[in-house]
């Protein structure tokens, strides 16, 4: 599994005995590749037979660097840096068993939901313990796969970095106690995704007026939940918020943003939620 630590990636696998394929005798290396290819053939059949994330990301998954990506851990094949190469290695193509996908006859076909568990757990043969396999910077394709993995694990690092509001940028009574529009709305979460800050600038007064408030992130039922308290400036008060967000892709979240307050003195409609899309503007800095 890829584990982001600062600006780089550590690749971890469970197990007590690890050896790169380059350290194996030729016959053992060939057997390891055949074993790995047979498992990837099973994953390929799922990708070709069912709609969902496995189909969407299979080609990216098998884009492996040519070297230092295949290992043997406790006697089984383990892949590192999956999704980090530019092409599919020839051995995966040559050793694919060529069997077509199984046709489902169910009248209630079920799309794959635990795609990452299937790929990483069953397909890549993880065992028990922990050992670092490789240390390498992440490129864009690799970051995309890592972010999906983090989201699946409900790891708050998936929402780390800074996000800007990119839709529904008109202020309303359910945002603030004025009707003025936004100039900017930005959320920055630390590398752990748990603590951060929100900055809101409204088009009020010369140059706009800003406020900054802390933000707290958590996961619930597969969605990121981000809460902020009152955010006050000299000219307006931004109400406490709770944003419930789902992942659109590595750089976008779709959020339902609710006022997190019950106050009878607020204007009518202040308790209504609205939708907003958040776009990642930069990754988080590492935490010391």
C-alpha positions in Angstrom: 0.0 0.0 0.0 1.2 3.5 -0.7 1.6 5.7 2.4 2.1 9.4 1.9 4.7 10.8 4.2 5.5 14.5 3.6 6.0 15.0 -0.2 7.0 11.5 -0.9 5.5 7.9 -0.8 6.6 4.9 1.2 5.3 1.6 -0.2 4.4 -0.8 2.6 3.6 -4.5 2.5 2.7 -6.8 5.4 5.0 -9.8 5.8 8.2 -10.9 7.5 10.3 -11.9 4.5 10.8 -9.6 1.5 12.9 -9.9 -1.6 12.9 -7.9 -4.8 12.5 -9.9 -8.0 15.9 -8.8 -9.1 17.4 -10.9 -6.3 15.7 -14.1 -7.5 17.1 -16.8 -9.7 15.7 -16.6 -13.3 13.4 -19.6 -12.9 12.0 -18.3 -9.6 11.5 -14.8 -11.1 9.6 -16.3 -14.0 7.4 -18.3 -11.6 6.7 -15.1 -9.6 5.7 -13.2 -12.7 3.4 -16.0 -13.8 1.7 -16.0 -10.4 1.3 -12.3 -10.4 0.0 -12.3 -14.0 -2.6 -15.0 -13.2 -4.0 -12.8 -10.4 -4.0 -9.7 -12.6 -5.9 -11.7 -15.2 -8.6 -12.3 -12.7 -8.8 -8.6 -12.0 -8.8 -7.9 -15.7 -11.9 -10.1 -16.1 -13.7 -8.2 -13.4 -12.7 -4.9 -15.1 -14.1 -6.1 -18.4 -17.3 -7.5 -17.1 -18.6 -5.0 -14.6 -19.1 -1.2 -14.6 -17.4 0.7 -11.8 -14.1 1.9 -10.5 -12.2 -1.3 -11.4 -13.1 -0.9 -15.0 -12.3 2.8 -14.9 -8.8 2.4 -13.3 -7.6 -1.0 -14.4 -5.3 0.3 -17.1 -3.9 2.8 -14.7 -3.4 0.1 -12.1 -1.3 -2.0 -14.3 0.9 0.9 -15.4 4.0 -0.2 -13.5 7.6 1.1 -13.7 9.8 -1.4 -15.5 12.0 -2.0 -12.6 11.7 -2.3 -8.8 7.9 -2.9 -8.9 7.6 -6.7 -8.4 8.5 -8.3 -5.1 8.1 -11.6 -3.3 6.8 -11.3 0.3 6.4 -14.4 2.4 6.3 -16.5 -0.8 3.7 -14.5 -2.7 3.8 -11.7 -5.4 3.4 -8.1 -4.3 3.4 -5.1 -6.6 4.6 -1.6 -5.6 4.3 1.6 -7.5 1.1 0.4 -9.2 -0.4 3.3 -11.2 3.0 5.0 -11.2 4.3 3.9 -14.6 3.6 5.2 -18.1 2.8 1.9 -19.8 1.8 -1.7 -19.0 5.0 -3.9 -18.7 5.2 -6.5 -21.4 5.2 -9.4 -19.0 1.7 -8.6 -17.9 0.5 -8.7 -21.5 2.5 -11.8 -22.4 1.5 -13.9 -19.4 -2.2 -12.9 -19.3 -4.2 -16.1 -19.5 -6.5 -14.7 -22.3 -9.7 -16.0 -20.7 -12.7 -13.8 -21.4 -14.8 -12.2 -18.6 -17.5 -14.4 -17.0 -20.9 -13.3 -18.1 -23.3 -12.6 -15.2 -26.8 -14.0 -15.5 -28.2 -12.2 -12.4 -31.1 -10.0 -13.0 -29.7 -7.8 -10.2 -26.1 -7.2 -11.2 -24.0 -5.8 -8.4 -21.2 -3.3 -9.3 -18.0 -3.8 -7.5 -17.9 -1.7 -4.3 -14.8 -3.0 -2.6 -12.6 -2.6 -5.7 -9.6 -1.5 -3.7 -9.8 -4.3 -1.2 -10.1 -6.8 -4.1 -7.2 -5.3 -6.0 -4.9 -4.6 -3.1 -5.9 -7.4 -0.7 -6.7 -10.4 -2.9 -4.9 -9.4 -6.1 -1.7 -8.3 -4.6 -1.4 -10.8 -1.8 -0.8 -8.8 1.4 0.0 -10.8 4.6 0.9 -9.7 8.2 3.6 -7.4 9.7 5.1 -4.4 8.0 8.1 -3.6 5.8 9.0 -0.7 3.6 9.5 -1.8 0.0 10.4 1.4 -1.8 10.6 5.1 -1.4 9.8 7.3 -4.4 8.2 10.7 -5.2 4.6 10.3 -6.5 3.7 11.5 -10.0 0.1 12.5 -11.0 -1.1 9.0 -11.9 0.3 7.6 -8.8 -1.3 10.3 -6.6 -4.6 9.6 -8.2 -4.5 5.9 -7.2 -3.2 6.8 -3.7 -6.0 9.3 -3.1 -8.6 6.7 -4.1 -6.9 4.3 -1.7 -6.9 6.9 1.1 -10.6 7.7 0.6 -11.5 4.0 0.6 -9.7 3.6 3.9 -11.4 6.7 5.2 -8.0 8.2 5.8 -8.2 12.0 6.3 -5.0 12.5 4.4 -7.3 12.2 1.3 -8.6 15.8 2.0 -5.3 17.3 2.9 -4.2 20.4 1.1 -6.0 23.6 0.1 -9.4 23.6 -1.6 -11.2 26.5 -3.3 -15.0 26.8 -3.7 -15.6 26.5 -7.5 -19.4 26.6 -7.6 -22.4 28.4 -6.0 -20.4 31.4 -5.2 -23.3 33.7 -4.5 -23.7 34.7 -0.9 -27.1 34.2 0.7 -28.8 34.3 4.0 -27.9 30.7 4.6 -24.2 31.6 4.3 -23.9 34.9 6.2 -26.2 37.6 7.6 -25.8 39.7 4.4 -26.7 39.0 0.8 -23.2 39.9 -0.6 -21.4 37.6 -3.0 -18.1 35.8 -2.3 -14.8 37.0 -3.6 -13.1 33.8 -2.4 -13.7 30.7 -0.2 -10.8 28.5 0.7 -10.3 25.6 3.0 -6.8 24.4 3.9 -6.3 21.1 5.8 -3.0 19.9 7.2 -1.2 16.8 6.0 -3.2 14.6 8.4 -6.5 16.1 7.1 -7.9 16.6 10.6 -7.1 20.2 11.4 -7.1 23.2 9.1 -8.4 26.7 8.5 -11.2 28.3 6.4 -10.9 31.7 4.9 -13.9 33.5 3.4 -13.8 36.9 1.6 -17.0 38.7 0.8 -17.4 41.5 -1.7 -18.0 43.9 1.1 -16.3 47.3 1.4 -13.1 48.3 -0.6 -11.2 45.2 -1.6 -13.6 42.8 0.2 -13.6 41.8 3.9 -12.2 38.5 5.1 -12.5 36.2 8.1 -10.6 33.1 9.1 -11.8 30.3 11.3 -10.4 26.8 12.3 -11.7 23.7 10.5 -12.0 20.1 11.8 -12.2 17.1 9.5 -13.5 13.6 10.1 -15.0 10.7 8.1 -18.5 9.3 8.5 -20.2 6.7 6.4 -17.6 7.0 3.6 -17.9 10.8 3.4 -15.6 13.5 4.6 -17.2 15.8 7.2 -15.7 19.2 7.8 -17.0 21.6 10.5 -16.2 25.2 11.1 -17.4 27.6 13.9 -18.5 31.2 13.6 -16.2 33.2 11.3 -16.5 36.9 12.2 -15.2 40.1 10.5 -16.0 43.7 11.2 -18.7 43.7 8.6 -20.3 40.3 8.6 -20.6 36.9 10.4 -20.2 33.7 8.5 -22.3 31.1 10.3 -21.0 27.8 11.7 -20.9 25.2 8.9 -20.8 21.5 8.4 -19.8 20.3 4.9 -20.5 16.7 4.0 -18.3 15.8 1.0 -17.9 12.9 -1.4 -14.9 12.4 -3.7 -15.5 13.3 -7.4 -11.9 12.6 -8.3 -8.4 13.3 -6.9 -8.8 17.1 -7.1 -12.5 17.6 -6.6 -15.1 17.1 -3.8 -18.8 17.5 -4.0 -20.2 18.9 -0.8 -23.5 19.5 0.8 -22.9 22.6 3.1 -25.2 23.1 6.0 -25.5 25.8 8.6 -24.6 24.1 11.9 -26.7 26.2 14.2 -30.3 26.5 15.5 -31.2 30.1 16.1 -34.7 31.4 15.9 -33.5 35.0 15.3 -31.9 34.1 12.0 -33.6 35.1 8.7 -36.0 32.6 7.1 -34.1 30.0 5.0 -30.9 30.3 7.0 -31.1 26.6 7.9 -31.2 25.4 4.3 -28.2 23.6 2.9 -26.6 24.2 -0.5 -24.2 22.4 -2.7 -20.7 23.4 -3.5 -17.8 21.8 -5.5 -14.4 22.1 -3.9 -11.3 22.1 -6.2 -7.9 21.2 -4.8 -5.5 24.1 -5.3 -2.4 22.6 -3.8 -1.2 19.7 -1.7 -0.6 20.0 2.0 2.8 20.7 3.5 4.3 17.9 5.6 3.7 17.9 9.3 6.9 18.0 11.3 
